[in-house]
Amino acid sequence: MSILLMYFIYSLLLAVGFLILLPRFLYDAFYHGKYVAGFRERLGTLSPTNGQPLIWIHCVSVGETQAARPLVLELKKQLPNRRIAISTTTLTGQNLAQEIFKNDAEKIFYFPFDWRWTVRRTLKALRPEAVLIMETELWPGFLRECERQQIPVVVLNGRLSEQSLRRYRLFRGFMSQVLHGVSLAIMQTEADAARLRSLGIAAEKVQVSGSLKFDAGTLPLNEALTAELRGRFNLTPDSSLILAASTHAPEEKIVIEAFKRLIAQAAPTARLMIAPRHPERFAEVAALLAASNLSWARRSAPQQATDRAARLVLLDTIGELQSVYSLAAVVFVGGSIAKTGGHNIIEPAAVGACILTGAHTYNFREIVEEFVRAQAIIQLPAMPDPDTTLELETLFTSLLTDRDQRRMLGERAKQLVNQNRGATERTMESLKQLLASPLAPADTATLHHKPART
């Protein structure tokens, strides 16, 4: 099948998919406010930029945006003559980017739809020297247009799970063409690199740096915010706070039930804070807390005197989760009982938190396995929801009544994070070589790098 035909079929499927999903798009826009913000930007409508060279960094959502923080700081420090533009796909990612990069980025906007005309309009407005894609969001039309315009595209902090690899292999011929538009892929682990190479990218274009999230997790915390949360909800060292972070359905129900059993028997003074992964579920989770027959408070609501004694707290805000980890006795990282692949365990590990996770962590498999080998985390086995509830209750009881075990797990986790720092430095070395190179994007494979620390 010819390249032109493959891209024609892709464009046709994209258009058909857009029409099929249009009713859902309109529903989410009307009822949840999704996709409305930045719609003109998604169509490529941006004011043109002028002046010094510009580096465009694309972050899909909150996780990628947070991981980009140390890189942006180093770019500003080591390449001060480069301007920075940051795009996101999701509303939550956009809100966080607007907050943490407001003093560092010249433009913060939504990534364009993957149609040729929208991509061209965006590239014409920005005229980027290079595009840096956090993790592995590979839009065929976008990569093809960048290649046409000889704009280097670099995948940073790249990861590719076995599940994603199986999907991509169904279209291996097409993916090989898509990956031709990638100038350099800096992956988190050797396993991620091997998976990407198996899709047809030139082996010499692939490097391994470690995860930027190890560096992001060690950035200075917002101590004022931590103090505010501690004071409002009376989170003293004796509060025995359990934090359920980045949760998905049905994890909230499971955790609440385990918590109710816990306080009825072993830990009557324990507290529970739940931070759902997606803002559109805040109201749904609030209803669960209201139906629990326990006192509860909502972070986004006006402060009340009763907040200090609330057994349950809903953290229904964006960008505040990292400031809570140090207040928790135990952190359960969600998306891991629900089969969504898990979420970032590095941020709680960086502050020495005692961490639990479920069995389904395939999006972070290598990192979680490293923590398990180091006995720096407790991972539940896969089991039915009722059994998971009982297992969580048992673990909560064990950990809340054994300070030494919590401290040991937290110290090991923090030590592991410190041992794996340095991905930002290795990534910057490669980027500086790329930006200084007179070579065309497709020839940047001659770059060299230091091996990642293990």
Contacts in CASP RR format, 6 or more apart in sequence:
PFRMAT RR
TARGET T0000
AUTHOR 0000-0000-0000
METHOD contacts of the structure
MODEL  1
MSILLMYFIYSLLLAVGFLILLPRFLYDAFYHGKYVAGFRERLGTLSPTN
GQPLIWIHCVSVGETQAARPLVLELKKQLPNRRIAISTTTLTGQNLAQEI
FKNDAEKIFYFPFDWRWTVRRTLKALRPEAVLIMETELWPGFLRECERQQ
IPVVVLNGRLSEQSLRRYRLFRGFMSQVLHGVSLAIMQTEADAARLRSLG
IAAEKVQVSGSLKFDAGTLPLNEALTAELRGRFNLTPDSSLILAASTHAP
EEKIVIEAFKRLIAQAAPTARLMIAPRHPERFAEVAALLAASNLSWARRS
APQQATDRAARLVLLDTIGELQSVYSLAAVVFVGGSIAKTGGHNIIEPAA
VGACILTGAHTYNFREIVEEFVRAQAIIQLPAMPDPDTTLELETLFTSLL
TDRDQRRMLGERAKQLVNQNRGATERTMESLKQLLASPLAPADTATLHHK
PART
3 177 0 8 1.000
6 173 0 8 1.000
6 174 0 8 1.000
6 177 0 8 1.000
7 140 0 8 1.000
7 141 0 8 1.000
7 144 0 8 1.000
10 140 0 8 1.000
10 141 0 8 1.000
10 174 0 8 1.000
11 115 0 8 1.000
11 116 0 8 1.000
11 141 0 8 1.000
14 114 0 8 1.000
14 115 0 8 1.000
18 25 0 8 1.000
18 113 0 8 1.000
25 35 0 8 1.000
28 34 0 8 1.000
28 35 0 8 1.000
28 280 0 8 1.000
29 35 0 8 1.000
29 36 0 8 1.000
32 280 0 8 1.000
33 91 0 8 1.000
34 91 0 8 1.000
34 280 0 8 1.000
35 42 0 8 1.000
35 91 0 8 1.000
37 91 0 8 1.000
37 94 0 8 1.000
37 110 0 8 1.000
38 94 0 8 1.000
38 109 0 8 1.000
38 110 0 8 1.000
39 110 0 8 1.000
41 109 0 8 1.000
41 110 0 8 1.000
41 112 0 8 1.000
42 110 0 8 1.000
42 111 0 8 1.000
42 112 0 8 1.000
42 113 0 8 1.000
42 118 0 8 1.000
43 112 0 8 1.000
43 113 0 8 1.000
43 118 0 8 1.000
43 121 0 8 1.000
44 112 0 8 1.000
44 118 0 8 1.000
44 119 0 8 1.000
44 121 0 8 1.000
44 122 0 8 1.000
44 125 0 8 1.000
45 121 0 8 1.000
46 107 0 8 1.000
46 109 0 8 1.000
46 121 0 8 1.000
46 122 0 8 1.000
46 125 0 8 1.000
46 126 0 8 1.000
47 125 0 8 1.000
48 124 0 8 1.000
48 125 0 8 1.000
48 127 0 8 1.000
49 83 0 8 1.000
49 85 0 8 1.000
49 106 0 8 1.000
49 107 0 8 1.000
49 125 0 8 1.000
49 126 0 8 1.000
49 127 0 8 1.000
51 83 0 8 1.000
52 81 0 8 1.000
52 82 0 8 1.000
52 83 0 8 1.000
53 81 0 8 1.000
53 82 0 8 1.000
53 83 0 8 1.000
53 129 0 8 1.000
54 82 0 8 1.000
54 83 0 8 1.000
54 84 0 8 1.000
54 85 0 8 1.000
54 106 0 8 1.000
54 126 0 8 1.000
54 127 0 8 1.000
54 128 0 8 1.000
54 129 0 8 1.000
55 75 0 8 1.000
55 79 0 8 1.000
55 82 0 8 1.000
55 83 0 8 1.000
55 84 0 8 1.000
55 85 0 8 1.000
55 128 0 8 1.000
55 129 0 8 1.000
55 130 0 8 1.000
55 131 0 8 1.000
55 132 0 8 1.000
55 435 0 8 1.000
56 85 0 8 1.000
56 86 0 8 1.000
56 87 0 8 1.000
56 126 0 8 1.000
56 128 0 8 1.000
56 130 0 8 1.000
56 131 0 8 1.000
56 132 0 8 1.000
57 68 0 8 1.000
57 71 0 8 1.000
57 72 0 8 1.000
57 84 0 8 1.000
57 85 0 8 1.000
57 86 0 8 1.000
57 87 0 8 1.000
57 131 0 8 1.000
57 132 0 8 1.000
57 134 0 8 1.000
58 86 0 8 1.000
58 87 0 8 1.000
58 88 0 8 1.000
58 111 0 8 1.000
58 131 0 8 1.000
58 132 0 8 1.000
58 133 0 8 1.000
58 134 0 8 1.000
58 137 0 8 1.000
59 65 0 8 1.000
59 67 0 8 1.000
59 68 0 8 1.000
59 86 0 8 1.000
59 87 0 8 1.000
59 88 0 8 1.000
59 93 0 8 1.000
59 97 0 8 1.000
59 134 0 8 1.000
60 88 0 8 1.000
60 89 0 8 1.000
60 90 0 8 1.000
60 93 0 8 1.000
60 134 0 8 1.000
60 135 0 8 1.000
60 137 0 8 1.000
61 88 0 8 1.000
61 89 0 8 1.000
61 90 0 8 1.000
61 92 0 8 1.000
61 93 0 8 1.000
62 90 0 8 1.000
62 92 0 8 1.000
62 93 0 8 1.000
62 96 0 8 1.000
62 318 0 8 1.000
62 319 0 8 1.000
63 93 0 8 1.000
63 344 0 8 1.000
64 88 0 8 1.000
64 93 0 8 1.000
64 134 0 8 1.000
64 135 0 8 1.000
64 157 0 8 1.000
65 86 0 8 1.000
65 88 0 8 1.000
65 93 0 8 1.000
65 96 0 8 1.000
65 97 0 8 1.000
65 100 0 8 1.000
65 134 0 8 1.000
66 96 0 8 1.000
66 100 0 8 1.000
66 213 0 8 1.000
66 216 0 8 1.000
66 322 0 8 1.000
66 344 0 8 1.000
66 347 0 8 1.000
67 134 0 8 1.000
67 135 0 8 1.000
67 157 0 8 1.000
67 211 0 8 1.000
67 212 0 8 1.000
67 213 0 8 1.000
67 216 0 8 1.000
68 86 0 8 1.000
68 134 0 8 1.000
68 212 0 8 1.000
68 216 0 8 1.000
69 100 0 8 1.000
69 216 0 8 1.000
69 219 0 8 1.000
70 212 0 8 1.000
70 215 0 8 1.000
70 216 0 8 1.000
70 219 0 8 1.000
70 424 0 8 1.000
71 132 0 8 1.000
71 156 0 8 1.000
71 212 0 8 1.000
71 424 0 8 1.000
71 427 0 8 1.000
71 428 0 8 1.000
72 84 0 8 1.000
72 86 0 8 1.000
72 101 0 8 1.000
72 104 0 8 1.000
72 105 0 8 1.000
73 104 0 8 1.000
73 219 0 8 1.000
74 424 0 8 1.000
74 425 0 8 1.000
74 428 0 8 1.000
75 82 0 8 1.000
75 84 0 8 1.000
75 428 0 8 1.000
75 431 0 8 1.000
76 84 0 8 1.000
76 104 0 8 1.000
78 428 0 8 1.000
78 432 0 8 1.000
79 432 0 8 1.000
79 435 0 8 1.000
82 129 0 8 1.000
82 435 0 8 1.000
83 106 0 8 1.000
84 101 0 8 1.000
84 104 0 8 1.000
84 105 0 8 1.000
84 106 0 8 1.000
85 105 0 8 1.000
85 106 0 8 1.000
85 107 0 8 1.000
85 108 0 8 1.000
85 109 0 8 1.000
85 126 0 8 1.000
85 128 0 8 1.000
86 97 0 8 1.000
86 101 0 8 1.000
86 105 0 8 1.000
86 107 0 8 1.000
86 108 0 8 1.000
86 109 0 8 1.000
87 108 0 8 1.000
87 109 0 8 1.000
87 110 0 8 1.000
87 111 0 8 1.000
88 94 0 8 1.000
88 97 0 8 1.000
88 108 0 8 1.000
88 110 0 8 1.000
88 111 0 8 1.000
89 110 0 8 1.000
89 111 0 8 1.000
89 137 0 8 1.000
91 279 0 8 1.000
92 278 0 8 1.000
92 279 0 8 1.000
92 318 0 8 1.000
93 318 0 8 1.000
94 108 0 8 1.000
94 110 0 8 1.000
95 318 0 8 1.000
96 318 0 8 1.000
96 319 0 8 1.000
97 105 0 8 1.000
97 108 0 8 1.000
98 108 0 8 1.000
99 319 0 8 1.000
101 108 0 8 1.000
102 108 0 8 1.000
107 126 0 8 1.000
112 118 0 8 1.000
112 119 0 8 1.000
112 121 0 8 1.000
112 122 0 8 1.000
112 142 0 8 1.000
114 139 0 8 1.000
114 140 0 8 1.000
114 141 0 8 1.000
114 142 0 8 1.000
115 141 0 8 1.000
116 141 0 8 1.000
116 145 0 8 1.000
119 141 0 8 1.000
119 142 0 8 1.000
119 145 0 8 1.000
120 145 0 8 1.000
123 145 0 8 1.000
123 146 0 8 1.000
123 149 0 8 1.000
123 151 0 8 1.000
128 151 0 8 1.000
129 151 0 8 1.000
129 152 0 8 1.000
129 435 0 8 1.000
130 151 0 8 1.000
130 152 0 8 1.000
130 153 0 8 1.000
130 154 0 8 1.000
130 183 0 8 1.000
130 431 0 8 1.000
130 434 0 8 1.000
130 435 0 8 1.000
131 146 0 8 1.000
131 151 0 8 1.000
131 152 0 8 1.000
131 153 0 8 1.000
131 154 0 8 1.000
132 153 0 8 1.000
132 154 0 8 1.000
132 156 0 8 1.000
132 431 0 8 1.000
133 153 0 8 1.000
133 154 0 8 1.000
133 155 0 8 1.000
133 156 0 8 1.000
134 156 0 8 1.000
134 157 0 8 1.000
134 158 0 8 1.000
135 155 0 8 1.000
135 156 0 8 1.000
135 157 0 8 1.000
135 158 0 8 1.000
135 159 0 8 1.000
136 155 0 8 1.000
136 158 0 8 1.000
136 159 0 8 1.000
136 160 0 8 1.000
136 164 0 8 1.000
136 196 0 8 1.000
138 155 0 8 1.000
138 175 0 8 1.000
138 178 0 8 1.000
138 179 0 8 1.000
138 182 0 8 1.000
140 174 0 8 1.000
140 177 0 8 1.000
140 178 0 8 1.000
143 153 0 8 1.000
143 178 0 8 1.000
143 179 0 8 1.000
143 181 0 8 1.000
143 182 0 8 1.000
144 178 0 8 1.000
144 181 0 8 1.000
146 152 0 8 1.000
146 153 0 8 1.000
146 181 0 8 1.000
146 441 0 8 1.000
147 153 0 8 1.000
147 180 0 8 1.000
147 181 0 8 1.000
147 441 0 8 1.000
147 442 0 8 1.000
150 440 0 8 1.000
150 441 0 8 1.000
151 441 0 8 1.000
152 183 0 8 1.000
152 184 0 8 1.000
152 434 0 8 1.000
152 441 0 8 1.000
152 444 0 8 1.000
153 181 0 8 1.000
153 182 0 8 1.000
153 183 0 8 1.000
153 441 0 8 1.000
154 182 0 8 1.000
154 183 0 8 1.000
154 184 0 8 1.000
154 185 0 8 1.000
154 186 0 8 1.000
154 430 0 8 1.000
154 431 0 8 1.000
154 434 0 8 1.000
155 182 0 8 1.000
155 184 0 8 1.000
155 185 0 8 1.000
155 186 0 8 1.000
155 187 0 8 1.000
156 186 0 8 1.000
156 212 0 8 1.000
156 427 0 8 1.000
157 186 0 8 1.000
157 188 0 8 1.000
157 209 0 8 1.000
157 210 0 8 1.000
157 211 0 8 1.000
157 212 0 8 1.000
157 213 0 8 1.000
157 423 0 8 1.000
157 427 0 8 1.000
158 185 0 8 1.000
158 186 0 8 1.000
158 187 0 8 1.000
158 188 0 8 1.000
158 192 0 8 1.000
158 196 0 8 1.000
159 187 0 8 1.000
159 188 0 8 1.000
159 189 0 8 1.000
159 192 0 8 1.000
159 363 0 8 1.000
159 364 0 8 1.000
160 168 0 8 1.000
160 187 0 8 1.000
160 192 0 8 1.000
160 195 0 8 1.000
160 196 0 8 1.000
161 195 0 8 1.000
161 341 0 8 1.000
161 362 0 8 1.000
161 363 0 8 1.000
161 365 0 8 1.000
162 195 0 8 1.000
162 362 0 8 1.000
162 365 0 8 1.000
163 362 0 8 1.000
165 195 0 8 1.000
165 198 0 8 1.000
165 199 0 8 1.000
168 175 0 8 1.000
168 199 0 8 1.000
169 175 0 8 1.000
169 198 0 8 1.000
169 199 0 8 1.000
172 199 0 8 1.000
172 200 0 8 1.000
175 199 0 8 1.000
175 200 0 8 1.000
176 199 0 8 1.000
176 200 0 8 1.000
176 201 0 8 1.000
179 185 0 8 1.000
179 196 0 8 1.000
179 199 0 8 1.000
179 200 0 8 1.000
179 201 0 8 1.000
180 201 0 8 1.000
180 442 0 8 1.000
181 441 0 8 1.000
181 442 0 8 1.000
182 201 0 8 1.000
182 205 0 8 1.000
183 205 0 8 1.000
183 434 0 8 1.000
183 441 0 8 1.000
183 442 0 8 1.000
183 444 0 8 1.000
184 205 0 8 1.000
184 207 0 8 1.000
184 430 0 8 1.000
184 434 0 8 1.000
184 444 0 8 1.000
184 445 0 8 1.000
184 447 0 8 1.000
185 193 0 8 1.000
185 196 0 8 1.000
185 201 0 8 1.000
185 205 0 8 1.000
185 206 0 8 1.000
185 207 0 8 1.000
186 207 0 8 1.000
186 208 0 8 1.000
186 209 0 8 1.000
186 426 0 8 1.000
186 427 0 8 1.000
186 430 0 8 1.000
187 193 0 8 1.000
187 196 0 8 1.000
187 206 0 8 1.000
187 207 0 8 1.000
187 208 0 8 1.000
187 209 0 8 1.000
187 210 0 8 1.000
188 208 0 8 1.000
188 209 0 8 1.000
188 210 0 8 1.000
188 211 0 8 1.000
188 366 0 8 1.000
188 367 0 8 1.000
188 423 0 8 1.000
189 208 0 8 1.000
189 210 0 8 1.000
189 211 0 8 1.000
189 366 0 8 1.000
189 367 0 8 1.000
190 208 0 8 1.000
191 365 0 8 1.000
191 366 0 8 1.000
192 208 0 8 1.000
192 366 0 8 1.000
193 206 0 8 1.000
193 207 0 8 1.000
193 208 0 8 1.000
196 206 0 8 1.000
197 203 0 8 1.000
197 206 0 8 1.000
202 445 0 8 1.000
204 445 0 8 1.000
204 446 0 8 1.000
205 444 0 8 1.000
205 445 0 8 1.000
207 430 0 8 1.000
207 447 0 8 1.000
207 449 0 8 1.000
208 451 0 8 1.000
208 452 0 8 1.000
209 422 0 8 1.000
209 423 0 8 1.000
209 426 0 8 1.000
209 427 0 8 1.000
209 430 0 8 1.000
209 449 0 8 1.000
209 452 0 8 1.000
210 420 0 8 1.000
210 422 0 8 1.000
210 423 0 8 1.000
210 426 0 8 1.000
210 452 0 8 1.000
210 453 0 8 1.000
211 346 0 8 1.000
211 367 0 8 1.000
211 420 0 8 1.000
211 423 0 8 1.000
212 423 0 8 1.000
212 424 0 8 1.000
212 427 0 8 1.000
213 344 0 8 1.000
213 346 0 8 1.000
213 347 0 8 1.000
214 346 0 8 1.000
214 350 0 8 1.000
214 417 0 8 1.000
214 420 0 8 1.000
214 421 0 8 1.000
214 422 0 8 1.000
214 423 0 8 1.000
215 421 0 8 1.000
215 422 0 8 1.000
215 423 0 8 1.000
215 424 0 8 1.000
216 346 0 8 1.000
216 347 0 8 1.000
217 322 0 8 1.000
217 346 0 8 1.000
217 347 0 8 1.000
217 350 0 8 1.000
217 417 0 8 1.000
218 350 0 8 1.000
218 417 0 8 1.000
218 418 0 8 1.000
218 421 0 8 1.000
221 322 0 8 1.000
221 323 0 8 1.000
221 326 0 8 1.000
221 351 0 8 1.000
222 322 0 8 1.000
222 323 0 8 1.000
225 320 0 8 1.000
225 323 0 8 1.000
226 323 0 8 1.000
226 324 0 8 1.000
226 326 0 8 1.000
226 327 0 8 1.000
229 235 0 8 1.000
229 299 0 8 1.000
229 320 0 8 1.000
229 323 0 8 1.000
229 324 0 8 1.000
229 327 0 8 1.000
230 236 0 8 1.000
230 327 0 8 1.000
231 308 0 8 1.000
232 303 0 8 1.000
232 307 0 8 1.000
232 308 0 8 1.000
233 271 0 8 1.000
233 273 0 8 1.000
233 297 0 8 1.000
233 307 0 8 1.000
233 308 0 8 1.000
233 310 0 8 1.000
233 313 0 8 1.000
234 307 0 8 1.000
234 308 0 8 1.000
234 309 0 8 1.000
235 241 0 8 1.000
235 271 0 8 1.000
235 327 0 8 1.000
238 269 0 8 1.000
239 269 0 8 1.000
239 270 0 8 1.000
239 271 0 8 1.000
239 327 0 8 1.000
239 329 0 8 1.000
240 267 0 8 1.000
240 269 0 8 1.000
240 270 0 8 1.000
240 271 0 8 1.000
240 329 0 8 1.000
240 400 0 8 1.000
241 270 0 8 1.000
241 271 0 8 1.000
241 272 0 8 1.000
241 273 0 8 1.000
241 327 0 8 1.000
241 328 0 8 1.000
241 329 0 8 1.000
241 330 0 8 1.000
242 255 0 8 1.000
242 259 0 8 1.000
242 270 0 8 1.000
242 271 0 8 1.000
242 272 0 8 1.000
242 273 0 8 1.000
242 328 0 8 1.000
242 329 0 8 1.000
242 330 0 8 1.000
242 331 0 8 1.000
242 332 0 8 1.000
242 396 0 8 1.000
242 400 0 8 1.000
243 272 0 8 1.000
243 273 0 8 1.000
243 275 0 8 1.000
243 324 0 8 1.000
243 325 0 8 1.000
243 327 0 8 1.000
243 328 0 8 1.000
243 330 0 8 1.000
243 331 0 8 1.000
243 332 0 8 1.000
243 348 0 8 1.000
244 251 0 8 1.000
244 252 0 8 1.000
244 255 0 8 1.000
244 272 0 8 1.000
244 273 0 8 1.000
244 274 0 8 1.000
244 275 0 8 1.000
244 332 0 8 1.000
244 334 0 8 1.000
245 275 0 8 1.000
245 321 0 8 1.000
245 324 0 8 1.000
245 325 0 8 1.000
245 331 0 8 1.000
245 332 0 8 1.000
245 333 0 8 1.000
245 334 0 8 1.000
245 343 0 8 1.000
245 348 0 8 1.000
246 275 0 8 1.000
246 276 0 8 1.000
246 277 0 8 1.000
246 321 0 8 1.000
246 333 0 8 1.000
246 334 0 8 1.000
246 335 0 8 1.000
246 342 0 8 1.000
246 343 0 8 1.000
246 344 0 8 1.000
247 255 0 8 1.000
247 274 0 8 1.000
247 275 0 8 1.000
247 276 0 8 1.000
247 277 0 8 1.000
247 285 0 8 1.000
247 334 0 8 1.000
247 335 0 8 1.000
247 338 0 8 1.000
248 276 0 8 1.000
248 277 0 8 1.000
248 278 0 8 1.000
248 281 0 8 1.000
248 334 0 8 1.000
248 335 0 8 1.000
248 338 0 8 1.000
248 340 0 8 1.000
249 281 0 8 1.000
249 284 0 8 1.000
249 338 0 8 1.000
250 337 0 8 1.000
250 338 0 8 1.000
250 385 0 8 1.000
251 334 0 8 1.000
251 335 0 8 1.000
251 337 0 8 1.000
251 338 0 8 1.000
252 274 0 8 1.000
252 276 0 8 1.000
252 285 0 8 1.000
252 288 0 8 1.000
253 288 0 8 1.000
254 337 0 8 1.000
254 385 0 8 1.000
254 388 0 8 1.000
254 389 0 8 1.000
254 392 0 8 1.000
255 272 0 8 1.000
255 274 0 8 1.000
255 332 0 8 1.000
255 392 0 8 1.000
256 272 0 8 1.000
256 274 0 8 1.000
256 288 0 8 1.000
256 289 0 8 1.000
256 292 0 8 1.000
256 312 0 8 1.000
257 389 0 8 1.000
258 389 0 8 1.000
258 390 0 8 1.000
258 392 0 8 1.000
258 393 0 8 1.000
258 396 0 8 1.000
259 270 0 8 1.000
259 272 0 8 1.000
259 312 0 8 1.000
259 396 0 8 1.000
260 292 0 8 1.000
260 294 0 8 1.000
261 389 0 8 1.000
261 390 0 8 1.000
261 393 0 8 1.000
262 270 0 8 1.000
262 393 0 8 1.000
262 396 0 8 1.000
262 397 0 8 1.000
262 400 0 8 1.000
263 269 0 8 1.000
263 270 0 8 1.000
263 311 0 8 1.000
265 397 0 8 1.000
266 396 0 8 1.000
266 397 0 8 1.000
266 400 0 8 1.000
266 401 0 8 1.000
267 396 0 8 1.000
267 397 0 8 1.000
267 400 0 8 1.000
267 401 0 8 1.000
270 396 0 8 1.000
270 400 0 8 1.000
271 310 0 8 1.000
271 311 0 8 1.000
271 312 0 8 1.000
271 313 0 8 1.000
272 311 0 8 1.000
272 312 0 8 1.000
272 313 0 8 1.000
273 312 0 8 1.000
273 313 0 8 1.000
273 314 0 8 1.000
273 315 0 8 1.000
273 324 0 8 1.000
273 328 0 8 1.000
274 285 0 8 1.000
274 289 0 8 1.000
274 312 0 8 1.000
274 313 0 8 1.000
274 314 0 8 1.000
274 315 0 8 1.000
275 315 0 8 1.000
275 321 0 8 1.000
275 324 0 8 1.000
276 282 0 8 1.000
276 285 0 8 1.000
276 314 0 8 1.000
276 316 0 8 1.000
277 334 0 8 1.000
277 335 0 8 1.000
277 343 0 8 1.000
279 316 0 8 1.000
279 318 0 8 1.000
282 300 0 8 1.000
282 314 0 8 1.000
282 316 0 8 1.000
285 314 0 8 1.000
285 316 0 8 1.000
286 298 0 8 1.000
286 314 0 8 1.000
286 316 0 8 1.000
289 296 0 8 1.000
289 312 0 8 1.000
289 314 0 8 1.000
290 296 0 8 1.000
292 312 0 8 1.000
294 311 0 8 1.000
294 312 0 8 1.000
295 306 0 8 1.000
295 309 0 8 1.000
295 310 0 8 1.000
295 311 0 8 1.000
295 312 0 8 1.000
296 310 0 8 1.000
296 311 0 8 1.000
296 312 0 8 1.000
296 313 0 8 1.000
296 314 0 8 1.000
297 304 0 8 1.000
297 306 0 8 1.000
297 307 0 8 1.000
297 310 0 8 1.000
297 312 0 8 1.000
297 313 0 8 1.000
297 314 0 8 1.000
298 313 0 8 1.000
298 314 0 8 1.000
298 316 0 8 1.000
299 313 0 8 1.000
299 314 0 8 1.000
299 315 0 8 1.000
299 316 0 8 1.000
299 317 0 8 1.000
299 320 0 8 1.000
300 316 0 8 1.000
300 317 0 8 1.000
307 313 0 8 1.000
315 321 0 8 1.000
315 324 0 8 1.000
321 347 0 8 1.000
322 347 0 8 1.000
325 331 0 8 1.000
325 347 0 8 1.000
325 348 0 8 1.000
325 351 0 8 1.000
325 353 0 8 1.000
326 351 0 8 1.000
326 352 0 8 1.000
326 353 0 8 1.000
328 348 0 8 1.000
328 353 0 8 1.000
328 354 0 8 1.000
329 354 0 8 1.000
329 399 0 8 1.000
329 400 0 8 1.000
329 406 0 8 1.000
330 353 0 8 1.000
330 354 0 8 1.000
330 355 0 8 1.000
330 356 0 8 1.000
330 395 0 8 1.000
330 396 0 8 1.000
330 399 0 8 1.000
330 400 0 8 1.000
330 406 0 8 1.000
331 348 0 8 1.000
331 353 0 8 1.000
331 354 0 8 1.000
331 355 0 8 1.000
331 356 0 8 1.000
332 355 0 8 1.000
332 356 0 8 1.000
332 357 0 8 1.000
332 392 0 8 1.000
333 342 0 8 1.000
333 343 0 8 1.000
333 344 0 8 1.000
333 345 0 8 1.000
333 348 0 8 1.000
333 355 0 8 1.000
333 356 0 8 1.000
333 357 0 8 1.000
333 358 0 8 1.000
334 342 0 8 1.000
334 343 0 8 1.000
334 357 0 8 1.000
334 358 0 8 1.000
335 341 0 8 1.000
335 342 0 8 1.000
335 343 0 8 1.000
335 358 0 8 1.000
335 360 0 8 1.000
336 342 0 8 1.000
336 343 0 8 1.000
336 357 0 8 1.000
336 358 0 8 1.000
336 359 0 8 1.000
336 360 0 8 1.000
336 361 0 8 1.000
336 380 0 8 1.000
337 358 0 8 1.000
337 359 0 8 1.000
337 360 0 8 1.000
337 380 0 8 1.000
337 385 0 8 1.000
337 388 0 8 1.000
338 360 0 8 1.000
339 360 0 8 1.000
340 360 0 8 1.000
340 363 0 8 1.000
341 360 0 8 1.000
341 361 0 8 1.000
341 362 0 8 1.000
341 363 0 8 1.000
341 364 0 8 1.000
342 357 0 8 1.000
342 358 0 8 1.000
342 360 0 8 1.000
342 361 0 8 1.000
342 362 0 8 1.000
342 363 0 8 1.000
342 364 0 8 1.000
343 363 0 8 1.000
343 364 0 8 1.000
344 364 0 8 1.000
345 355 0 8 1.000
345 357 0 8 1.000
345 364 0 8 1.000
345 367 0 8 1.000
345 368 0 8 1.000
345 371 0 8 1.000
345 377 0 8 1.000
345 413 0 8 1.000
346 367 0 8 1.000
346 417 0 8 1.000
348 355 0 8 1.000
348 413 0 8 1.000
349 355 0 8 1.000
349 371 0 8 1.000
349 376 0 8 1.000
349 377 0 8 1.000
349 410 0 8 1.000
349 413 0 8 1.000
349 414 0 8 1.000
349 416 0 8 1.000
349 417 0 8 1.000
350 414 0 8 1.000
350 417 0 8 1.000
351 414 0 8 1.000
352 410 0 8 1.000
352 411 0 8 1.000
352 413 0 8 1.000
352 414 0 8 1.000
353 410 0 8 1.000
353 413 0 8 1.000
354 399 0 8 1.000
354 405 0 8 1.000
354 406 0 8 1.000
354 407 0 8 1.000
354 409 0 8 1.000
354 410 0 8 1.000
354 413 0 8 1.000
355 371 0 8 1.000
355 376 0 8 1.000
355 377 0 8 1.000
355 378 0 8 1.000
355 409 0 8 1.000
355 410 0 8 1.000
355 413 0 8 1.000
356 377 0 8 1.000
356 378 0 8 1.000
356 379 0 8 1.000
356 380 0 8 1.000
356 392 0 8 1.000
356 395 0 8 1.000
356 399 0 8 1.000
357 368 0 8 1.000
357 377 0 8 1.000
357 378 0 8 1.000
357 379 0 8 1.000
357 380 0 8 1.000
358 379 0 8 1.000
358 380 0 8 1.000
359 379 0 8 1.000
359 380 0 8 1.000
359 381 0 8 1.000
359 382 0 8 1.000
359 383 0 8 1.000
360 382 0 8 1.000
361 368 0 8 1.000
361 379 0 8 1.000
368 377 0 8 1.000
368 379 0 8 1.000
370 416 0 8 1.000
371 377 0 8 1.000
371 413 0 8 1.000
371 416 0 8 1.000
372 379 0 8 1.000
374 412 0 8 1.000
374 416 0 8 1.000
375 409 0 8 1.000
375 412 0 8 1.000
376 409 0 8 1.000
376 410 0 8 1.000
376 412 0 8 1.000
376 413 0 8 1.000
376 415 0 8 1.000
376 416 0 8 1.000
377 409 0 8 1.000
377 413 0 8 1.000
378 395 0 8 1.000
378 409 0 8 1.000
380 388 0 8 1.000
380 391 0 8 1.000
380 392 0 8 1.000
380 395 0 8 1.000
383 391 0 8 1.000
398 405 0 8 1.000
399 405 0 8 1.000
399 406 0 8 1.000
400 406 0 8 1.000
419 453 0 8 1.000
420 453 0 8 1.000
422 453 0 8 1.000
423 452 0 8 1.000
426 449 0 8 1.000
426 450 0 8 1.000
426 452 0 8 1.000
429 449 0 8 1.000
429 450 0 8 1.000
430 447 0 8 1.000
430 449 0 8 1.000
433 447 0 8 1.000
433 448 0 8 1.000
434 444 0 8 1.000
434 447 0 8 1.000
437 444 0 8 1.000
437 447 0 8 1.000
439 446 0 8 1.000
END
